[in-house]
Structure formats: structure tokens, C-alpha cells
Amino acid sequence: MKLMECVPNFSEGRDHAVLDAIANVIKGVKNVTLLDVDPGADTNRTVFTMAGEPEAVVEAAFQAIKKAAELIDMSKHHGEHPRMGATDVCPFIPISDMTMEECAQWAKVLGERVGKELNIPVYLYENAATKPEWKNLATVRQGEYEALPEKAKDPYWKPDFGPHEFNPKSGATAISAREFLIAYNINLNTRDKKKAHELALMIRESGRPKKGPDGKQLKDSDGNKVIIPGLFQFCKAVGWYIDSYNRAQISINLTNYKVTPPHLVLEKVRELAAEMGIGITGSELVGLIPKAALLDAGIFYLKRMGESAGIPERMILETAVQSMGLTDLGPFDLDKKVIEYAIARQDALVNLTLSDFCDLLSTDAPAPGGGSVAALCTAMSGALTAMVSNLTVDKKGYEQVKDAVLALAEKGQSVKDKALQCIDRDTDAFNLMMDAMRLPKKTEEEIALRNARMEETTQKAILVPFETLELSLAAVELSRDVAKVGNLNALSDAGVGALTALAGAKAAYYNILINLKGITTQAFIDDILAKSATLVSKIEALAAEVEQDIQTRLK
């Protein structure tokens, strides 16, 4: 599921009525969660953090910028932090299943709308920048609000969107796409701030001054300071002493965890600290973290221990928490610290017990229905592959296939997790289709709008079971593969995996067929029918192959 974060900064940190009004318009947008509001009285600036589905996040950002433009008067603003607009900056950050390029495109969508509908000059920066020199926010914001009247006269400062003129009330807004920033601290068993800072200098990207035998700073032939490069890119770090913890810490900002993940920084610090006779007691995460960063850490530690990473997601995350010592200074609640969990809906079907799900399924409620059941069958197939694989790892007589089954376990978990997401997505798509059906149809305009919305939502209601169908092919292939190399004592489970994949595929196919009658775009019908029929044929053949093989071997 695509998830995107947005962190707009508003030039108001004292008037809570204004901040509440902005928060309320964000909360009024579906599929967006307002995660945090952090006001600063001295800076007279507030940082909002929200996350959700991309389209919804962009809508919430626009509504927040609009409300800020109504309530904040920049001509009267004073604060310590650099600023140039009522909404000063509004960056988008990819969280899951999102590329930076997609976030940059959403930044442009928002920028165009803000410029056109609100008449606010918009500058794109960082990964959305249209000029190399505008990648740096400091360059875009130079001179701050007070410089905007002169910039409005200079062709160089023509904004990316909106009027090239001074807006005295709202100023200008900078919109961007950037990577997620992880604020991460490493705890030491010393109170010596100098030792903590020495370690920080070694790891941070900017490096440390090189000194001679006499302890003085070395300089090159041009008189410039000689710097020893730091060990990690996208890493800012300082050492400090925290009185309330009675220990020193290395305080770290990781500005691109995909290049420099926290667990690799921690492991290097453990090595360097050990050479200095210093112990690492644990670490601390300030704020939230994308699930992918913690999953990567958990998989890293599991593989280093020679254990299977093809286990449930939460078990992997718990491995990361334990291995990184994230409970050293207090509890670490995955549901509050991992972004995807923090914004997860509480009414999700996947959170129901089996009996509650079946009870709801048995009522006259139109959803969940066959599409959600198709996804559940496919998820169970992936889970069975993971189960058989994990029952094979480290078993006597299966040493030669250890690497193969470890890989199969991870793939099975991946199919399971993706299919579980389709359970709720199928029901959500059905509900959107029903909402479209209820739209008014009295005038020609209303009829045209309703027809367009029906076409759009019905296609979405077809594409979810089609995704389930694709996952079913992956699931049955995994069942075939694990049946060939897996633990013979679990051979029947591999067979059940193939059967449930087939059931999921046919159930998904039926859901595609029943909804196609509501489609008017013939090209879409022809394309989805051809692709679906091909997938079902392949899955039927593979399931039959697995069934024949297993029946022969079991007898």
C-alpha cells in the first residue's frame, strides 16, 4: 500500500486557536492521520506531521495551506526561525511502496494547485527542484519574507507556480520531496561527553579535523584545514551528556536511511567504542521510524545469527528492537513508534478474530465478500509455504537445501502480507463503488459525473482481485517449489498451500467477472479478461501438477 508522509511548517507557534483550526482541516480528510503537532513559541513556528495515502495527504496539505493563508498574517510575524510564508515549507516523504520521483510529482501537483487557487508563489526545492541551485532550501529562502518584494521584481525569482508578485499576507511557500529523517541516539556507559563526541566525529559525514603529533590542527599547502572524512554519508552526529539519563549519548540525524541505516551505524559504533573501552548500553529512537528501516535491521540480525527471516513481520521488528537495545531508556511500543502501525486503521478486517470475520461474512452486510475471502485464501497459501520452509531449516538431512528454503520462507511471508492487505482493499473498493452508485442523477451534469465515478470505482474494484489473482500465481509457484525440497513430514501442508492458492485464484476471477458487467471501456474489459484467463490457466495447471505429485508421494 502506498503511504506518504507530509511535514508542513507553519509560521505560527503561539496562537493555539490557529493551530487547532489547521489541525481540524487535516483531520477532516479521510485516509490521513495527523501524527504530531509540535509548536514552538520562541520560533513562532509549528511543525505538523501527517501520513496516509498519497492523494489524501496532498488534499490534506492543500486544505492546511489554505487555512493557514486565511488565519496567518506574515506582515505581523516575528520569530527566531527562518521563514518566508504562512506555510513556510511543505515536504513530502516516501514511506512505503513510494518512490522519490512519485513524491516529487505530488509536490508539483500540490504546488500547481496552491499557486492557482490560493495565489501564493510556490518554489520547489530538494528532490522536486526545477533548478539545481534551488535544491538547497536555504538558497530558496534567502532573505526570508522581507526579501520577497524585491524578488517579485527579479525574473530569476519567478516562482514555479503562482503569481510572480508579492503576497504580503501569505508570503511564499516552498514545497518539496525529501527522504525521511531518522533522529537516533546511541547510549554509552560513560558520562564523558568528550568521548561521545569523539565517536560522533568519526561517524558523521562531515568528518573531523586531522591533528599532528603535537595535537594541533593540520593544514594543507593552501592553508585549509585537513579533514578526515567521516564513515557514513547522510549522517550528522554530535556527542552530549544527558543529565536525566546520567550518561553520554551520540545524537544522530540520518537523512537517508536507505543509504545509511541506523543498525549499521550502531554496529560500527559498537566496534569503535569497544576499541576505546566504552560499552554501548542500547539506543534510542526519537519520534517515529518507517517500518522498512526497522525490518531491514531485524533481517540483518536474524541473518547474522543464521536464523530464518521468513517469519511474521512483528517478530522481525521485535528482533530489531531487542538487538538494537531500543528499550534501554524506556518502553518501545511498535504501534506508536512505527509509522505504518501508528496510522493503521482500527476497524480493519485483518484485525478481526477468525470467528468474528466469519460471523461478519455470514451476515447480510455486502462486504466483506468473496473478494476478501479470495485474498485470505491466497494469504494462507503464502503462510503455508513459509511454515513448511521453516520446518525444513536446520533439519537433519536437509542441509543442502537450507539456503533455498530460507529464501522460500521469506517469499511466502511476502505473499502472505501482500494478500492480507487485499482483504481490506477489496472491501474498501466495493464501498467506494457503492458510494458512486448513490450519487445524484437528476441533471445531465450529475449523470455524467456519476457515470465517470462509477467507471473509475468499478475498475478499482476489479484491479484489487486481479492483484490477488497475480499473488495466487506466485503462491502456487512457491507451493510447488517447497513441495520439492521441503520437509517430507509437512508435504501435505505444501499440498494444502497449492489448493488454497487455486481457491484464491478462482474466487478472485469470479469477482473480476461479476464486476466487468459494470465497465463501459471495452479496451479495459478485453485487457483484463485476457490477462485473467491466462493467469487462471497457469494456476490450474500448476495446482494440478502439485496435487498429482503430492498424492503420488503420500501414497
C-alpha positions in Angstrom: 0.0 0.0 0.0 1.4 3.4 -1.0 2.0 5.6 2.1 3.4 9.1 2.1 4.3 11.5 4.9 4.0 15.3 4.9 5.6 17.7 7.3 4.3 21.2 6.7 5.8 24.0 8.8 3.5 26.9 9.6 4.6 30.4 10.8 2.6 30.3 14.0 3.6 28.8 17.3 1.8 30.8 19.9 -1.9 31.1 18.9 -3.3 27.6 19.6 -6.7 28.6 18.1 -5.0 28.9 14.7 -3.1 25.6 15.2 -6.3 23.8 16.2 -8.1 25.2 13.1 -5.3 23.9 10.8 -5.3 20.5 12.7 -9.0 20.2 12.2 -9.0 20.6 8.5 -6.3 17.9 8.3 -8.3 15.6 10.5 -11.3 16.2 8.2 -9.7 14.4 5.3 -10.2 10.7 5.0 -7.3 8.3 4.9 -4.9 10.7 6.6 -3.6 10.5 10.1 -2.3 13.6 11.9 0.6 12.1 13.9 2.1 15.1 15.6 1.8 18.8 16.2 5.0 20.4 17.6 4.6 24.2 18.3 7.5 26.5 19.3 6.7 29.8 21.0 10.2 31.3 20.6 10.5 30.3 16.9 6.8 31.2 16.4 6.6 28.1 14.2 4.8 24.8 14.3 5.7 21.5 12.6 2.8 19.3 11.7 3.3 15.6 10.8 0.7 13.6 8.9 0.7 10.5 6.8 -1.6 8.4 4.7 -2.5 7.5 1.1 -0.8 10.0 -1.4 -3.9 11.6 -2.8 -5.4 12.1 0.6 -2.2 13.5 2.0 -2.0 16.0 -0.9 -5.6 17.1 -0.2 -5.0 17.5 3.5 -1.8 19.5 2.8 -3.8 21.8 0.5 -6.5 22.4 3.0 -4.0 23.1 5.7 -2.1 25.6 3.5 -5.5 27.2 2.6 -6.4 27.5 6.3 -3.0 29.0 7.2 -3.4 31.5 4.4 -6.7 32.6 5.9 -5.5 32.9 9.5 -1.8 33.9 9.4 -0.7 37.4 8.5 3.0 37.3 7.6 3.3 41.1 7.8 2.9 40.8 11.5 5.0 37.7 12.0 8.2 37.6 14.2 10.1 34.6 15.2 13.6 33.1 15.6 13.3 30.5 12.8 14.0 31.5 9.1 10.7 31.8 7.3 9.1 33.3 4.1 5.5 32.3 4.2 2.4 31.4 6.3 3.1 27.9 5.2 6.9 28.1 5.1 7.7 24.6 3.8 5.8 21.6 2.9 7.9 18.5 2.1 6.5 15.1 1.0 8.4 11.9 2.2 8.0 8.4 0.8 7.1 5.9 3.5 6.2 2.6 1.8 5.7 1.5 -1.8 6.6 5.0 -2.9 9.5 6.4 -5.0 11.1 9.7 -4.5 10.0 10.5 -8.1 6.4 9.9 -7.2 6.7 12.2 -4.2 8.3 14.9 -6.3 5.4 14.6 -8.8 2.9 15.0 -5.9 4.9 18.1 -4.8 4.3 19.6 -8.2 0.6 18.7 -8.1 0.2 20.5 -4.8 2.3 23.4 -5.9 0.3 24.0 -9.0 -3.0 23.9 -7.1 -1.7 26.3 -4.3 -0.4 28.7 -6.9 -3.6 28.6 -9.0 -6.3 28.5 -6.3 -4.6 30.5 -3.5 -2.4 32.9 -5.5 0.6 32.0 -3.4 4.0 31.9 -5.1 5.4 28.4 -4.8 9.1 27.3 -5.1 10.0 23.7 -5.5 13.2 22.6 -3.6 15.3 19.5 -2.8 14.2 16.5 -4.9 11.4 18.4 -6.6 13.6 21.4 -7.5 13.4 22.7 -11.1 16.8 24.5 -10.8 19.9 22.9 -9.4 20.6 25.9 -7.1 17.1 25.6 -5.7 17.7 22.1 -4.3 19.0 23.9 -1.2 16.2 25.3 0.9 18.5 28.0 2.3 19.0 29.3 -1.2 15.3 29.4 -2.0 14.5 31.1 1.3 17.4 33.6 1.4 16.4 37.0 2.6 13.2 35.4 4.0 9.8 37.1 3.9 11.4 40.5 3.9 13.1 39.9 0.6 10.0 38.8 -1.3 9.0 42.3 -2.6 12.4 42.6 -4.4 12.3 39.0 -5.6 8.9 39.8 -7.2 10.7 42.3 -9.5 13.5 39.9 -10.5 12.9 37.4 -13.4 15.3 34.9 -11.8 12.9 34.6 -8.9 9.8 33.8 -10.9 8.2 31.0 -8.9 7.5 27.5 -10.2 3.8 28.1 -9.6 1.6 31.0 -8.7 1.9 34.7 -9.4 5.3 36.4 -9.7 4.2 39.1 -7.3 4.5 39.9 -3.6 1.7 38.4 -1.4 2.0 40.5 1.8 -0.3 38.3 3.8 0.8 34.8 2.9 4.3 35.3 1.6 5.7 32.4 -0.4 5.7 28.6 0.1 8.4 26.1 -0.6 7.3 22.6 -1.5 9.5 19.5 -1.9 10.1 15.8 -1.8 12.8 14.5 0.5 13.9 11.4 2.3 12.7 10.5 5.8 14.9 11.9 8.7 15.5 9.4 11.5 16.5 11.0 14.8 18.5 8.3 16.6 20.7 8.3 19.7 23.2 5.7 20.8 23.6 5.3 24.6 27.1 4.9 26.2 28.1 3.5 29.5 30.2 6.7 30.2 29.3 10.2 31.4 32.2 11.6 29.4 30.8 14.0 26.8 34.2 14.2 25.1 34.4 10.5 24.4 30.9 10.6 23.0 31.8 13.5 20.7 35.0 11.8 19.6 32.9 8.8 18.4 30.4 11.2 16.7 33.2 12.9 14.8 34.3 9.5 13.4 30.9 8.6 12.0 29.4 11.8 10.8 29.7 12.7 7.1 31.5 16.0 7.7 34.3 14.2 9.4 36.8 15.5 11.9 39.9 17.8 11.9 43.2 16.0 11.4 45.8 16.8 14.0 49.5 16.4 14.1 51.6 14.7 16.8 51.6 17.9 18.8 47.8 17.9 18.9 47.5 21.0 16.6 45.2 21.2 13.6 47.0 20.3 10.4 46.6 22.4 7.3 47.3 21.9 3.6 49.6 23.9 1.4 46.8 26.4 0.8 46.2 26.9 4.5 42.9 25.0 4.6 42.2 22.6 7.4 42.8 19.0 6.7 39.7 16.9 7.4 39.5 13.1 8.0 36.2 12.1 6.2 33.5 10.5 8.3 32.5 6.9 7.9 28.8 7.4 6.8 27.0 9.5 4.2 23.8 11.3 5.2 24.9 11.2 8.9 25.0 14.1 11.2 26.2 13.5 14.8 27.3 15.1 18.0 28.2 13.8 21.4 26.5 15.1 24.5 25.7 14.3 28.1 22.1 13.8 29.2 21.6 14.6 32.9 18.3 12.8 33.2 19.8 9.6 31.8 23.1 10.0 33.7 25.1 9.1 30.7 26.6 10.3 27.5 24.9 9.8 24.1 25.8 10.1 20.4 23.0 12.2 18.9 22.5 11.3 15.3 20.3 12.5 12.4 20.2 10.1 9.5 18.9 12.0 6.4 18.7 9.0 4.1 18.3 5.7 6.0 18.2 3.8 2.7 21.9 4.6 2.2 22.9 4.8 5.9 20.5 2.7 8.1 20.6 3.1 11.9 21.6 -0.5 12.6 24.8 -0.3 10.5 25.8 2.9 12.3 25.1 1.2 15.6 27.3 -1.8 14.8 30.2 0.4 13.7 29.9 2.5 16.8 30.0 -0.7 18.9 33.3 -1.6 17.2 34.8 1.8 17.6 33.6 2.2 21.2 35.0 -1.2 22.2 38.4 -0.1 21.0 38.1 2.8 23.4 36.9 0.6 26.2 33.4 2.0 26.1 30.3 -0.1 26.1 27.0 0.5 24.3 24.0 0.0 26.6 21.4 0.5 23.9 19.9 3.1 21.7 17.0 5.5 21.4 14.7 6.4 18.6 13.3 10.0 18.8 10.0 10.2 17.0 8.8 7.6 14.5 10.5 5.4 12.0 9.4 3.8 8.7 8.7 0.1 9.0 11.2 -0.7 6.3 14.1 0.7 8.3 13.3 -1.5 11.3 12.5 -4.5 9.1 15.9 -4.2 7.4 17.5 -4.1 10.9 15.7 -7.2 12.1 16.5 -9.2 8.9 20.2 -8.1 9.3 20.4 -9.5 12.9 18.4 -12.7 12.0 20.7 -13.5 9.1 23.8 -12.7 11.2 22.6 -15.3 13.7 21.9 -17.8 10.9 18.1 -17.8 11.6 15.2 -17.6 9.2 13.9 -14.2 8.2 10.8 -15.8 6.8 8.9 -15.2 10.0 6.0 -12.8 10.7 6.7 -9.1 10.4 6.2 -8.3 14.0 8.7 -11.0 15.1 11.3 -9.4 12.8 10.6 -6.0 14.2 10.9 -7.3 17.8 14.3 -8.8 16.8 15.4 -5.3 15.7 14.2 -3.7 18.9 16.0 -6.3 21.1 19.2 -6.3 19.0 19.4 -2.5 19.0 18.6 -2.1 22.6 15.7 0.3 21.9 14.1 -0.4 25.3 17.3 0.7 27.1 15.7 4.0 28.3 12.1 3.1 28.3 9.4 1.0 26.6 9.3 0.8 22.8 5.8 0.4 21.5 5.8 -0.7 17.9 2.2 0.5 17.4 3.3 4.0 18.4 6.9 4.2 17.0 6.5 2.6 13.6 4.7 5.0 11.2 2.6 2.3 9.3 1.4 0.9 12.6 0.7 4.4 14.1 -1.6 5.3 11.2 -3.2 1.9 10.8 -7.0 1.9 10.8 -8.5 0.3 13.9 -11.5 -1.2 12.1 -9.5 -3.3 9.6 -10.9 -6.7 8.8 -7.5 -8.3 9.2 -7.6 -7.3 12.9 -10.8 -9.4 13.5 -10.6 -12.9 15.1 -11.4 -15.8 12.8 -14.8 -16.2 14.4 -15.6 -12.5 14.1 -14.6 -12.4 10.5 -16.7 -15.5 9.7 -19.6 -14.1 11.7 -19.5 -10.8 9.7 -19.1 -12.7 6.5 -22.2 -14.7 7.3 -24.5 -11.6 7.7 -26.4 -9.6 5.1 -23.6 -7.0 5.1 -22.5 -6.7 1.4 -18.8 -6.6 2.5 -16.6 -8.4 3.2 -17.4 -10.9 0.5 -15.8 -13.3 -2.0 -13.0 -10.9 -2.9 -11.8 -10.6 0.7 -12.1 -14.4 1.0 -10.0 -14.8 -2.2 -7.3 -12.7 -0.6 -7.5 -14.6 2.6 -7.0 -18.0 0.8 -4.0 -16.6 -1.0 -2.5 -15.3 2.2 -2.9 -18.7 3.8 -1.2 -20.3 0.9 1.8 -18.0 1.3 1.8 -18.7 5.1 1.9 -22.5 4.5 4.9 -22.1 2.2 6.7 -20.2 5.0 5.6 -22.8 7.5 7.0 -25.8 5.5 10.2 -23.9 4.8 10.7 -23.0 8.5 10.1 -26.7 9.4 12.9 -27.6 7.0 15.6 -25.2 8.1 18.3 -26.9 10.1 16.6 -30.3 10.0 18.9 -33.3 9.6 19.0 -34.5 6.0 18.0 -31.1 4.6 21.4 -29.3 4.9 21.8 -29.0 1.2 18.5 -27.1 0.7 18.9 -24.7 3.7 19.5 -21.6 1.5 16.7 -22.5 -0.8 14.1 -22.9 2.0 15.3 -19.8 3.8 14.5 -17.8 0.6 11.2 -19.6 0.1 10.2 -18.7 3.7 10.8 -15.0 3.0 8.9 -15.1 -0.3 6.0 -16.9 1.4 5.8 -14.2 4.1 5.8 -11.6 1.4 2.9 -13.1 -0.5 1.0 -13.5 2.8 1.5 -9.9 3.8 0.5 -8.5 0.4 -2.6 -10.7 0.2 -3.7 -9.7 3.7 -3.7 -6.1 2.6 -6.0 -7.1 -0.3 -8.6 -8.3 2.3 -9.4 -4.7 3.3 -8.6 -3.1 0.0 -11.2 -5.3 -1.7 -13.9 -4.2 0.8 -12.8 -0.6 0.5 -13.0 -0.7 -3.3 -16.5 -2.2 -3.1 -17.7 0.5 -0.7 -16.3 3.2 -3.0 -18.3 1.7 -5.8 -21.4 1.8 -3.7 -20.8 5.4 -2.8 -20.5 6.2 -6.5 -23.8 4.4 -7.2 -25.6 6.6 -4.6 -24.5 9.8 -6.3 -27.4 12.0 -7.6 -28.5 11.6 -11.2 -31.2 14.2 -11.8 -29.3 16.5 -14.2 -27.1 15.8 -17.2 -24.1 17.0 -15.3 -24.9 14.8 -12.3 -25.4 11.8 -14.6 -22.1 12.4 -16.4 -20.3 12.8 -13.0 -21.9 9.7 -11.6 -21.1 7.6 -14.7 -17.5 8.7 -14.7 -17.2 7.9 -11.0 -18.9 4.5 -11.4 -16.4 3.6 -14.2 -13.5 4.7 -12.1 -14.5 2.9 -8.9 -15.6 -0.3 -10.7 -12.2 -0.5 -12.4 -10.6 -0.2 -9.0 -13.0 -2.9 -7.6 -11.7 -5.2 -10.4 -8.0 -4.4 -10.1 -7.9 -5.5 -6.4 -9.0 -9.1 -7.1 -6.8 -9.0 -10.2 -3.8 -8.3 -7.9 -5.0 -11.2 -5.7 -5.0 -13.3 -8.8 -1.4 -12.4 -9.6 -0.4 -13.2 -6.0 -2.1 -16.5 -6.3 0.2 -17.4 -9.2 3.2 -16.5 -7.0 1.7 -18.5 -4.1 1.1 -21.7 -6.1 4.6 -21.5 -7.6 6.0 -21.3 -4.1 3.9 -24.3 -3.0 5.3 -26.3 -6.0 8.9 -25.3 -5.1 8.6 -26.1 -1.4 6.9 -29.4 -2.0 10.0 -30.5 -4.0 12.6 -29.6 -1.4 10.7 -29.2 1.9 10.4 -31.4 5.0 8.6 -34.6 3.9 6.7 -34.6 7.2 5.0 -31.4 6.0 4.3 -32.5 2.5 0.6 -32.4 2.9 0.9 -28.7 4.1 2.6 -27.8 0.8 -0.3 -29.5 -1.0 -2.9 -27.5 1.0 -0.9 -24.4 0.1 -1.4 -25.2 -3.6 -5.1 -25.9 -3.1 -5.7 -22.6 -1.2 -3.8 -20.7 -3.9 -6.1 -22.2 -6.5 -9.2 -21.4 -4.4 -8.0 -17.8 -4.0 -7.3 -17.5 -7.8 -10.7 -18.8 -8.9 -12.5 -16.7 -6.2 -10.6 -13.6 -7.4 -11.5 -14.5 -11.0 -15.2 -14.7 -10.2 -15.1 -11.3 -8.6 -13.4 -9.8 -11.7 -16.1 -11.3 -13.9 -19.1 -10.1 -11.9 -17.8 -6.5 -11.9 -16.9 -6.4 -15.5 -20.5 -6.0 -16.5 -20.4 -2.5 -15.0 -17.5 -1.4 -17.2 -18.0 0.6 -20.4 -14.4 0.9 -21.5 -14.0 -2.0 -23.9 -10.2 -1.8 -24.0 -10.1 -2.3 -20.2 -12.5 -5.3 -20.5 -10.5 -7.0 -23.2 -7.2 -6.5 -21.5 -8.3 -7.7 -18.0 -10.2 -10.7 -19.4 -7.2 -11.9 -21.5 -4.7 -11.4 -18.6 -7.0 -13.1 -16.0 -7.8 -16.1 -18.2 -4.1 -16.6 -18.8 -3.3 -16.4 -15.1 -6.1 -18.8 -14.1 -5.0 -21.3 -16.7 -1.4 -21.3 -15.4 -2.5 -21.6 -11.8 -4.9 -24.5 -12.6 -2.0 -26.3 -14.4 0.4 -25.7 -11.5 -2.1 -26.7 -8.8 -2.9 -29.9 -10.7 0.9 -30.7 -11.1 1.4 -30.2 -7.3 -1.6 -32.3 -6.4 -0.6 -35.2 -8.6 3.0 -35.1 -7.3 1.9 -35.0 -3.6 -0.8 -37.7 -4.0 1.8 -40.0 -5.6 4.4 -39.4 -2.9 1.9 -39.6 0.0 0.6 -43.0 -1.2 
